[in-house]
Amino acid sequence: MTADVPAPEPDDPPLDREDLEPDAAARGTVYALLASAFEHPTESLHTALAEDDLREHLDDLLARTPLDVATEAVGTDDDYDTFCARYNDLFVIGYSEYEDRTDGTLSTDEPPVPLYESAYRPEASWTDVNLDLARAYDYYGVRPASSNREHHDYLVLQLEFAGYLARREAVEDGPDAARARLDLLDRHLRILVEGVVERIDNEPNTGAYGRFARLLDEFTATDREELLEQLEGE
C-alpha cells in the first residue's frame, strides 16, 4: 500500500470476518485494485489481466454489492513490454521533476493524461487542492508512505484513501466513513476521474488503460450515487 494506516492497538480483539459489512468491504478492495492498476505496471498485474484473473476477482467483489458495473472489457492481449509502453506514453512521458515542490512548479510539459487532480482544476491553486487532501488524510491518521514522494492529489493515493474509508465503514465507522468517502468523491476524486477519462478518450492506442479508465469512471460514479441514496435514507 502507498498509504500507511494506523496499526491496531495491542489490546484490540482480532478482527472476525463475520464482523465486516460485506458491501463496504468489497468496495474497499475494488478501490485498492483500481489504485494498483494506475501504478507503474508490474508483471503480476499484467499476468492477472492477460489470464482474466483480475476481471473474475472484480466480478466476485462487485457481486457482494448492489452496484451495476460492467467488467467484461477488463483484460489485455499486449505482451508485458507493450503494456508498460502504453502506460509510459499516457501517464509518464512529458512529466518532469518539480522545480519547487512547495508550489508544484513544473519544468516541462505534463504527460498526455496527468494522474494529478490539480491538472484538472484551473479554478483552484495547486497548494489549495493538496492542502485540502492532506488535511483529510491527516484527520483519519493516514499518510503517504515515507518511500513515496507523490503529492496528495495523485490518483493512486486518492483511490487508496477511498478504499481505506470503505474498509473503515465496513469495520467500525459506518455512516461517518461513508460520508467522508462521499465528500472525497464530490470534492476531489470524481473531478480527477472525469478529467482522466476525457483526456484518455482523446488518445490513440490506450489498450487496457482506456478500459481501466472507463471502469474507474463507472465504478466511482455508481458508488457515489449509491452512497447518496444510502445516506439520504438515514
Phi and psi in degrees as GROMACS dihedral restraints (atoms count N, CA, C in turn):
[ dihedral_restraints ]
;  ai    aj    ak    al  type     phi  dphi    fc
    3     4     5     6     1   -80.8    20    10
    4     5     6     7     1   -26.3    20    10
    6     7     8     9     1  -103.8    20    10
    7     8     9    10     1   130.3    20    10
    9    10    11    12     1   -78.5    20    10
   10    11    12    13     1   142.5    20    10
   12    13    14    15     1  -123.9    20    10
   13    14    15    16     1   152.2    20    10
   15    16    17    18     1   -61.5    20    10
   16    17    18    19     1   137.9    20    10
   18    19    20    21     1   -75.4    20    10
   19    20    21    22     1   151.1    20    10
   21    22    23    24     1   -64.9    20    10
   22    23    24    25     1   149.5    20    10
   24    25    26    27     1   -66.1    20    10
   25    26    27    28     1   150.2    20    10
   27    28    29    30     1   -55.5    20    10
   28    29    30    31     1   -31.7    20    10
   30    31    32    33     1   -88.5    20    10
   31    32    33    34     1    -1.1    20    10
   33    34    35    36     1   -65.2    20    10
   34    35    36    37     1   137.6    20    10
   36    37    38    39     1   -69.6    20    10
   37    38    39    40     1   151.5    20    10
   39    40    41    42     1   -60.7    20    10
   40    41    42    43     1   145.5    20    10
   42    43    44    45     1   -77.7    20    10
   43    44    45    46     1   125.2    20    10
   45    46    47    48     1   -92.7    20    10
   46    47    48    49     1   127.8    20    10
   48    49    50    51     1   -55.8    20    10
   49    50    51    52     1   -29.2    20    10
   51    52    53    54     1   -70.0    20    10
   52    53    54    55     1   -17.8    20    10
   54    55    56    57     1   -81.3    20    10
   55    56    57    58     1   -12.5    20    10
   57    58    59    60     1   -77.6    20    10
   58    59    60    61     1   141.1    20    10
   60    61    62    63     1   -81.1    20    10
   61    62    63    64     1   112.6    20    10
   63    64    65    66     1   -63.3    20    10
   64    65    66    67     1   -35.7    20    10
   66    67    68    69     1   -62.2    20    10
   67    68    69    70     1   -55.3    20    10
   69    70    71    72     1   -63.5    20    10
   70    71    72    73     1   -39.1    20    10
   72    73    74    75     1   -62.3    20    10
   73    74    75    76     1   -41.9    20    10
   75    76    77    78     1   -64.8    20    10
   76    77    78    79     1   -42.0    20    10
   78    79    80    81     1   -63.4    20    10
   79    80    81    82     1   -38.3    20    10
   81    82    83    84     1   -59.7    20    10
   82    83    84    85     1   -40.2    20    10
   84    85    86    87     1   -70.7    20    10
   85    86    87    88     1   -36.7    20    10
   87    88    89    90     1   -60.9    20    10
   88    89    90    91     1   -44.5    20    10
   90    91    92    93     1   -58.9    20    10
   91    92    93    94     1   -42.2    20    10
   93    94    95    96     1   -63.7    20    10
   94    95    96    97     1   -40.4    20    10
   96    97    98    99     1   -65.8    20    10
   97    98    99   100     1   -40.2    20    10
   99   100   101   102     1   -65.9    20    10
  100   101   102   103     1   -36.5    20    10
  102   103   104   105     1   -60.5    20    10
  103   104   105   106     1   -45.3    20    10
  105   106   107   108     1   -64.7    20    10
  106   107   108   109     1   -28.7    20    10
  108   109   110   111     1   -68.6    20    10
  109   110   111   112     1   -24.0    20    10
  111   112   113   114     1  -104.7    20    10
  112   113   114   115     1     7.5    20    10
  114   115   116   117     1   -83.2    20    10
  115   116   117   118     1   168.7    20    10
  117   118   119   120     1   -57.4    20    10
  118   119   120   121     1   130.6    20    10
  120   121   122   123     1   -63.5    20    10
  121   122   123   124     1   138.2    20    10
  123   124   125   126     1  -103.8    20    10
  124   125   126   127     1   163.8    20    10
  126   127   128   129     1   -65.5    20    10
  127   128   129   130     1   -33.4    20    10
  129   130   131   132     1   -67.3    20    10
  130   131   132   133     1   -38.3    20    10
  132   133   134   135     1   -64.2    20    10
  133   134   135   136     1   -45.0    20    10
  135   136   137   138     1   -59.3    20    10
  136   137   138   139     1   -43.7    20    10
  138   139   140   141     1   -63.7    20    10
  139   140   141   142     1   -42.7    20    10
  141   142   143   144     1   -62.6    20    10
  142   143   144   145     1   -33.9    20    10
  144   145   146   147     1   -75.2    20    10
  145   146   147   148     1   -45.7    20    10
  147   148   149   150     1   -65.0    20    10
  148   149   150   151     1   -33.5    20    10
  150   151   152   153     1   -96.2    20    10
  151   152   153   154     1     6.2    20    10
  153   154   155   156     1    71.6    20    10
  154   155   156   157     1    10.3    20    10
  156   157   158   159     1   -68.2    20    10
  157   158   159   160     1   -38.2    20    10
  159   160   161   162     1   -65.6    20    10
  160   161   162   163     1   -43.4    20    10
  162   163   164   165     1   -61.6    20    10
  163   164   165   166     1   -43.2    20    10
  165   166   167   168     1   -63.0    20    10
  166   167   168   169     1   -39.1    20    10
  168   169   170   171     1   -65.6    20    10
  169   170   171   172     1   -43.0    20    10
  171   172   173   174     1   -62.4    20    10
  172   173   174   175     1   -42.4    20    10
  174   175   176   177     1   -60.2    20    10
  175   176   177   178     1   -41.9    20    10
  177   178   179   180     1   -63.7    20    10
  178   179   180   181     1   -41.9    20    10
  180   181   182   183     1   -67.2    20    10
  181   182   183   184     1   -47.1    20    10
  183   184   185   186     1   -66.2    20    10
  184   185   186   187     1   -26.0    20    10
  186   187   188   189     1   -66.1    20    10
  187   188   189   190     1   -17.8    20    10
  189   190   191   192     1   -88.4    20    10
  190   191   192   193     1     1.4    20    10
  192   193   194   195     1  -122.7    20    10
  193   194   195   196     1   166.9    20    10
  195   196   197   198     1   -86.3    20    10
  196   197   198   199     1     6.3    20    10
  198   199   200   201     1   -77.0    20    10
  199   200   201   202     1   133.9    20    10
  201   202   203   204     1  -101.4    20    10
  202   203   204   205     1    93.1    20    10
  204   205   206   207     1  -128.7    20    10
  205   206   207   208     1   128.4    20    10
  207   208   209   210     1   -84.3    20    10
  208   209   210   211     1   135.3    20    10
  210   211   212   213     1  -123.1    20    10
  211   212   213   214     1     6.3    20    10
  213   214   215   216     1   -55.9    20    10
  214   215   216   217     1   -34.3    20    10
  216   217   218   219     1   -86.4    20    10
  217   218   219   220     1    -2.2    20    10
  219   220   221   222     1   -74.5    20    10
  220   221   222   223     1   117.4    20    10
  222   223   224   225     1   162.5    20    10
  223   224   225   226     1   178.4    20    10
  225   226   227   228     1  -153.2    20    10
  226   227   228   229     1   146.4    20    10
  228   229   230   231     1  -104.3    20    10
  229   230   231   232     1    -1.1    20    10
  231   232   233   234     1   -70.7    20    10
  232   233   234   235     1   150.6    20    10
  234   235   236   237     1   -76.5    20    10
  235   236   237   238     1   171.0    20    10
  237   238   239   240     1   -62.2    20    10
  238   239   240   241     1   -40.7    20    10
  240   241   242   243     1   -64.9    20    10
  241   242   243   244     1   -40.6    20    10
  243   244   245   246     1   -66.5    20    10
  244   245   246   247     1   -40.2    20    10
  246   247   248   249     1   -58.0    20    10
  247   248   249   250     1   -45.8    20    10
  249   250   251   252     1   -66.2    20    10
  250   251   252   253     1   -38.9    20    10
  252   253   254   255     1   -63.2    20    10
  253   254   255   256     1   -39.2    20    10
  255   256   257   258     1   -61.5    20    10
  256   257   258   259     1   -43.6    20    10
  258   259   260   261     1   -59.4    20    10
  259   260   261   262     1   -49.7    20    10
  261   262   263   264     1   -62.8    20    10
  262   263   264   265     1   -41.6    20    10
  264   265   266   267     1   -62.4    20    10
  265   266   267   268     1   -35.8    20    10
  267   268   269   270     1   -84.3    20    10
  268   269   270   271     1   -47.1    20    10
  270   271   272   273     1  -112.1    20    10
  271   272   273   274     1   -11.1    20    10
  273   274   275   276     1  -119.3    20    10
  274   275   276   277     1   -47.9    20    10
  276   277   278   279     1   -61.5    20    10
  277   278   279   280     1   132.2    20    10
  279   280   281   282     1    99.0    20    10
  280   281   282   283     1   -14.4    20    10
  282   283   284   285     1   -86.3    20    10
  283   284   285   286     1   142.1    20    10
  285   286   287   288     1  -137.6    20    10
  286   287   288   289     1   174.4    20    10
  288   289   290   291     1   -67.2    20    10
  289   290   291   292     1   150.3    20    10
  291   292   293   294     1   -72.2    20    10
  292   293   294   295     1   133.4    20    10
  294   295   296   297     1   -66.2    20    10
  295   296   297   298     1   -39.9    20    10
  297   298   299   300     1  -139.6    20    10
  298   299   300   301     1   106.4    20    10
  300   301   302   303     1   -71.9    20    10
  301   302   303   304     1    -6.2    20    10
  303   304   305   306     1   -79.4    20    10
  304   305   306   307     1   -24.7    20    10
  306   307   308   309     1  -126.9    20    10
  307   308   309   310     1     2.5    20    10
  309   310   311   312     1    78.3    20    10
  310   311   312   313     1    18.4    20    10
  312   313   314   315     1   -68.3    20    10
  313   314   315   316     1   126.3    20    10
  315   316   317   318     1   -99.1    20    10
  316   317   318   319     1   146.6    20    10
  318   319   320   321     1   -90.2    20    10
  319   320   321   322     1   -18.4    20    10
  321   322   323   324     1  -138.1    20    10
  322   323   324   325     1  -178.0    20    10
  324   325   326   327     1   -68.6    20    10
  325   326   327   328     1   155.9    20    10
  327   328   329   330     1   -78.9    20    10
  328   329   330   331     1   163.6    20    10
  330   331   332   333     1   -69.1    20    10
  331   332   333   334     1   170.6    20    10
  333   334   335   336     1   -57.6    20    10
  334   335   336   337     1   -36.4    20    10
  336   337   338   339     1  -129.3    20    10
  337   338   339   340     1    88.7    20    10
  339   340   341   342     1   -64.5    20    10
  340   341   342   343     1   145.6    20    10
  342   343   344   345     1  -103.8    20    10
  343   344   345   346     1    29.7    20    10
  345   346   347   348     1  -124.8    20    10
  346   347   348   349     1   129.8    20    10
  348   349   350   351     1   -58.0    20    10
  349   350   351   352     1   -39.0    20    10
  351   352   353   354     1   -59.7    20    10
  352   353   354   355     1   -22.9    20    10
  354   355   356   357     1   -67.9    20    10
  355   356   357   358     1   -18.7    20    10
  357   358   359   360     1  -112.6    20    10
  358   359   360   361     1    13.9    20    10
  360   361   362   363     1  -124.0    20    10
  361   362   363   364     1    68.3    20    10
  363   364   365   366     1   -63.0    20    10
  364   365   366   367     1   -21.3    20    10
  366   367   368   369     1   -84.1    20    10
  367   368   369   370     1    -8.6    20    10
  369   370   371   372     1  -125.0    20    10
  370   371   372   373     1   147.8    20    10
  372   373   374   375     1   -77.6    20    10
  373   374   375   376     1   155.0    20    10
  375   376   377   378     1   -55.2    20    10
  376   377   378   379     1   -43.1    20    10
  378   379   380   381     1   -63.7    20    10
  379   380   381   382     1   -44.5    20    10
  381   382   383   384     1   -63.0    20    10
  382   383   384   385     1   -43.3    20    10
  384   385   386   387     1   -61.7    20    10
  385   386   387   388     1   -48.9    20    10
  387   388   389   390     1   -71.5    20    10
  388   389   390   391     1   -35.1    20    10
  390   391   392   393     1   -67.1    20    10
  391   392   393   394     1   -39.9    20    10
  393   394   395   396     1   -62.7    20    10
  394   395   396   397     1   -42.3    20    10
  396   397   398   399     1   -68.5    20    10
  397   398   399   400     1   -39.4    20    10
  399   400   401   402     1   -60.0    20    10
  400   401   402   403     1   -39.5    20    10
  402   403   404   405     1   -65.8    20    10
  403   404   405   406     1   -39.5    20    10
  405   406   407   408     1   -65.2    20    10
  406   407   408   409     1   -45.1    20    10
  408   409   410   411     1   -61.3    20    10
  409   410   411   412     1   -44.3    20    10
  411   412   413   414     1   -64.6    20    10
  412   413   414   415     1   -37.1    20    10
  414   415   416   417     1   -59.1    20    10
  415   416   417   418     1   -37.3    20    10
  417   418   419   420     1   -94.6    20    10
  418   419   420   421     1     7.2    20    10
  420   421   422   423     1    72.9    20    10
  421   422   423   424     1    25.6    20    10
  423   424   425   426     1  -115.1    20    10
  424   425   426   427     1   154.9    20    10
  426   427   428   429     1  -154.9    20    10
  427   428   429   430     1   154.1    20    10
  429   430   431   432     1   -59.2    20    10
  430   431   432   433     1   141.6    20    10
  432   433   434   435     1   -59.6    20    10
  433   434   435   436     1   150.0    20    10
  435   436   437   438     1   -60.5    20    10
  436   437   438   439     1   -24.7    20    10
  438   439   440   441     1   -82.9    20    10
  439   440   441   442     1    -6.8    20    10
  441   442   443   444     1  -106.7    20    10
  442   443   444   445     1   125.5    20    10
  444   445   446   447     1  -106.9    20    10
  445   446   447   448     1    15.7    20    10
  447   448   449   450     1   -71.6    20    10
  448   449   450   451     1   154.5    20    10
  450   451   452   453     1   -78.1    20    10
  451   452   453   454     1   163.5    20    10
  453   454   455   456     1   -64.6    20    10
  454   455   456   457     1   -22.4    20    10
  456   457   458   459     1   -88.5    20    10
  457   458   459   460     1     6.1    20    10
  459   460   461   462     1   -63.4    20    10
  460   461   462   463     1   135.8    20    10
  462   463   464   465     1   -55.1    20    10
  463   464   465   466     1   -45.0    20    10
  465   466   467   468     1   -60.6    20    10
  466   467   468   469     1   -42.7    20    10
  468   469   470   471     1   -63.7    20    10
  469   470   471   472     1   -41.9    20    10
  471   472   473   474     1   -65.7    20    10
  472   473   474   475     1   -38.7    20    10
  474   475   476   477     1   -66.4    20    10
  475   476   477   478     1   -41.4    20    10
  477   478   479   480     1   -64.1    20    10
  478   479   480   481     1   -37.4    20    10
  480   481   482   483     1   -67.6    20    10
  481   482   483   484     1   -41.7    20    10
  483   484   485   486     1   -60.4    20    10
  484   485   486   487     1   -41.5    20    10
  486   487   488   489     1   -64.1    20    10
  487   488   489   490     1   -39.6    20    10
  489   490   491   492     1   -62.3    20    10
  490   491   492   493     1   -43.3    20    10
  492   493   494   495     1   -64.3    20    10
  493   494   495   496     1   -38.2    20    10
  495   496   497   498     1   -65.7    20    10
  496   497   498   499     1   -42.5    20    10
  498   499   500   501     1   -66.9    20    10
  499   500   501   502     1   -35.2    20    10
  501   502   503   504     1   -65.7    20    10
  502   503   504   505     1   -38.7    20    10
  504   505   506   507     1   -60.8    20    10
  505   506   507   508     1   -38.6    20    10
  507   508   509   510     1   -68.6    20    10
  508   509   510   511     1   -26.4    20    10
  510   511   512   513     1   -99.6    20    10
  511   512   513   514     1   -46.1    20    10
  513   514   515   516     1  -144.0    20    10
  514   515   516   517     1   -42.1    20    10
  516   517   518   519     1   -87.2    20    10
  517   518   519   520     1   -20.5    20    10
  519   520   521   522     1    52.9    20    10
  520   521   522   523     1  -122.1    20    10
  522   523   524   525     1   -58.8    20    10
  523   524   525   526     1   -33.6    20    10
  525   526   527   528     1   -63.2    20    10
  526   527   528   529     1   -46.3    20    10
  528   529   530   531     1   -68.8    20    10
  529   530   531   532     1   -34.8    20    10
  531   532   533   534     1   -64.2    20    10
  532   533   534   535     1   -42.8    20    10
  534   535   536   537     1   -64.0    20    10
  535   536   537   538     1   -37.9    20    10
  537   538   539   540     1   -65.0    20    10
  538   539   540   541     1   -38.9    20    10
  540   541   542   543     1   -67.0    20    10
  541   542   543   544     1   -40.7    20    10
  543   544   545   546     1   -62.3    20    10
  544   545   546   547     1   -40.9    20    10
  546   547   548   549     1   -63.8    20    10
  547   548   549   550     1   -42.4    20    10
  549   550   551   552     1   -61.1    20    10
  550   551   552   553     1   -44.3    20    10
  552   553   554   555     1   -62.4    20    10
  553   554   555   556     1   -45.4    20    10
  555   556   557   558     1   -69.1    20    10
  556   557   558   559     1   -42.1    20    10
  558   559   560   561     1   -97.4    20    10
  559   560   561   562     1   -12.5    20    10
  561   562   563   564     1  -140.4    20    10
  562   563   564   565     1   -63.9    20    10
  564   565   566   567     1   -64.6    20    10
  565   566   567   568     1   -43.5    20    10
  567   568   569   570     1   -65.9    20    10
  568   569   570   571     1   -34.0    20    10
  570   571   572   573     1   -62.6    20    10
  571   572   573   574     1   -45.0    20    10
  573   574   575   576     1   -65.0    20    10
  574   575   576   577     1   -46.4    20    10
  576   577   578   579     1   -61.6    20    10
  577   578   579   580     1   -44.8    20    10
  579   580   581   582     1   -61.7    20    10
  580   581   582   583     1   -38.1    20    10
  582   583   584   585     1   -65.8    20    10
  583   584   585   586     1   -43.4    20    10
  585   586   587   588     1   -62.1    20    10
  586   587   588   589     1   -45.4    20    10
  588   589   590   591     1   -62.9    20    10
  589   590   591   592     1   -43.2    20    10
  591   592   593   594     1   -61.8    20    10
  592   593   594   595     1   -43.3    20    10
  594   595   596   597     1   -67.7    20    10
  595   596   597   598     1   -44.4    20    10
  597   598   599   600     1   -69.4    20    10
  598   599   600   601     1   -29.1    20    10
  600   601   602   603     1   -66.8    20    10
  601   602   603   604     1   -20.9    20    10
  603   604   605   606     1   -93.8    20    10
  604   605   606   607     1     2.4    20    10
  606   607   608   609     1  -103.7    20    10
  607   608   609   610     1   143.7    20    10
  609   610   611   612     1   -84.0    20    10
  610   611   612   613     1   157.8    20    10
  612   613   614   615     1    55.5    20    10
  613   614   615   616     1    48.8    20    10
  615   616   617   618     1   -84.9    20    10
  616   617   618   619     1   -16.5    20    10
  618   619   620   621     1    55.5    20    10
  619   620   621   622     1  -135.2    20    10
  621   622   623   624     1   -61.8    20    10
  622   623   624   625     1   -27.1    20    10
  624   625   626   627     1   -73.6    20    10
  625   626   627   628     1   -31.2    20    10
  627   628   629   630     1   -64.0    20    10
  628   629   630   631     1   -40.3    20    10
  630   631   632   633     1   -70.4    20    10
  631   632   633   634     1   -38.6    20    10
  633   634   635   636     1   -60.0    20    10
  634   635   636   637     1   -42.9    20    10
  636   637   638   639     1   -62.3    20    10
  637   638   639   640     1   -41.8    20    10
  639   640   641   642     1   -68.0    20    10
  640   641   642   643     1   -37.5    20    10
  642   643   644   645     1   -64.0    20    10
  643   644   645   646     1   -43.6    20    10
  645   646   647   648     1   -60.2    20    10
  646   647   648   649     1   -43.3    20    10
  648   649   650   651     1   -62.3    20    10
  649   650   651   652     1   -47.9    20    10
  651   652   653   654     1   -65.9    20    10
  652   653   654   655     1   -42.4    20    10
  654   655   656   657     1   -66.5    20    10
  655   656   657   658     1   -47.7    20    10
  657   658   659   660     1   -67.5    20    10
  658   659   660   661     1   -37.2    20    10
  660   661   662   663     1   -66.0    20    10
  661   662   663   664     1   -42.8    20    10
  663   664   665   666     1   -70.0    20    10
  664   665   666   667     1   -39.7    20    10
  666   667   668   669     1   -60.4    20    10
  667   668   669   670     1   -43.2    20    10
  669   670   671   672     1   -62.3    20    10
  670   671   672   673     1   -46.3    20    10
  672   673   674   675     1   -62.4    20    10
  673   674   675   676     1   -40.8    20    10
  675   676   677   678     1   -70.0    20    10
  676   677   678   679     1   -35.8    20    10
  678   679   680   681     1   -62.2    20    10
  679   680   681   682     1   -42.5    20    10
  681   682   683   684     1   -57.4    20    10
  682   683   684   685     1   -48.2    20    10
  684   685   686   687     1   -63.8    20    10
  685   686   687   688     1   -42.2    20    10
  687   688   689   690     1   -61.8    20    10
  688   689   690   691     1   -46.1    20    10
  690   691   692   693     1   -78.4    20    10
  691   692   693   694     1   -30.2    20    10
  693   694   695   696     1   -68.0    20    10
  694   695   696   697     1   -24.9    20    10
  696   697   698   699     1   -82.4    20    10
  697   698   699   700     1    -1.4    20    10
